[in-house]
C-alpha cells in the first residue's frame, strides 16, 4: 500500500460536534501464509489428558498471578488503614489523657 492510496483529510471543521467521516476504504493487504515447518514447529492434536494438564497449569498460573495482585492490594489497604487509625488515635489522644486524668483525680474536674 502506498501513501497515495491512503485516505486524506482535506477539510478542517471548527464544529466540535461534527465527527470526521472516512470516505474511502482501503482493502487490507493479504498476508502471505506462514510456513511453520521451516522452524520445526508443527501442530498436532492434543489428547484429552494433555488438554486437562494444560488447563490445570493455566489455572494454577492464573491463581498465582491473581493471588499476588490481591495480596499486594490488601497489603496497601492494610497499611492505609493502620496509618488512618494511628492518625485518628493521635488526634484523640490529648482528650483521652485529659479524661483519664479527670477520672483519676476528681479535683481536676
C-alpha positions in Angstrom: 0.0 0.0 0.0 1.4 3.3 -1.0 0.9 6.7 0.6 -1.3 7.9 -2.3 -3.8 5.1 -1.6 -4.5 6.1 2.0 -7.5 8.4 2.8 -6.5 12.0 3.3 -8.1 14.6 5.5 -8.9 17.6 3.2 -11.2 19.8 5.3 -10.9 21.1 8.8 -14.1 21.5 10.8 -14.5 24.0 13.6 -17.7 22.4 14.8 -16.8 20.2 17.9 -19.9 18.1 17.4 -19.1 17.1 13.9 -17.3 13.8 13.6 -14.8 13.0 10.9 -16.1 10.6 8.2 -13.9 8.2 6.3 -15.0 8.5 2.7 -12.9 5.7 1.2 -12.0 2.3 2.4 -8.7 0.6 1.5 -8.6 -3.1 1.4 -6.2 -4.8 3.9 -3.2 -6.3 2.2 -3.3 -10.1 2.0 -0.6 -11.6 4.3 1.4 -14.5 3.0 0.9 -17.8 4.7 3.4 -18.7 7.4 5.3 -22.0 6.9 5.9 -23.3 10.4 7.7 -26.4 9.1 10.8 -24.3 8.4 11.1 -23.5 12.1 10.5 -27.1 13.2 7.2 -26.2 14.8 4.1 -28.1 13.9 0.6 -28.5 15.3 -0.7 -31.8 16.4 -4.0 -32.7 18.1 -3.8 -32.8 21.8 -5.1 -35.8 23.8 -7.8 -35.1 26.4 -5.2 -35.8 29.2 -2.8 -33.2 27.7 -5.7 -30.7 27.4 -6.6 -31.3 31.1 -2.9 -30.9 32.1 -2.5 -27.7 30.2 -5.8 -26.3 31.6 -4.7 -27.2 35.2 -1.3 -25.5 34.6 -3.1 -22.4 33.2 -5.5 -22.4 36.2 -2.6 -22.7 38.6 -0.7 -19.9 37.0 -3.8 -17.6 36.9 -4.5 -18.4 40.6 -0.9 -17.4 41.5 -1.0 -14.2 39.5 -4.4 -13.1 40.9 -3.3 -14.1 44.5 -0.1 -12.0 44.2 -2.1 -9.0 42.9 -4.7 -9.4 45.6 -2.1 -9.7 48.3 -0.4 -6.5 47.1 -3.6 -4.6 47.1 -4.6 -6.0 50.5 -1.2 -5.0 51.9 -1.6 -1.5 50.6 -5.1 -1.2 52.0 -3.9 -2.6 55.4 -1.1 -0.1 55.5 -3.5 2.7 54.7 -6.0 1.5 57.4 -3.2 1.4 60.0 -2.0 4.9 59.1 -5.5 6.2 59.3 -6.1 4.5 62.7 -2.9 5.9 64.1 -3.7 9.4 62.9 -7.2 9.2 64.4 -5.6 7.9 67.7 -3.1 10.8 67.7 -5.9 13.3 67.2 -7.9 11.8 70.1 -5.0 11.1 72.4 -5.0 14.5 74.2 -8.7 14.2 75.0 -8.3 10.6 76.2 -5.4 11.7 78.5 -7.4 14.6 79.9 -10.5 12.4 80.5 -8.3 9.7 82.2 -6.7 12.4 84.5 -10.2 13.8 85.4 -11.4 10.3 86.3 -8.3 9.6 88.5 -8.2 13.0 90.2 -11.7 14.5 91.0 -10.0 17.9 91.8 -9.2 18.3 88.0 -12.8 18.1 87.0 
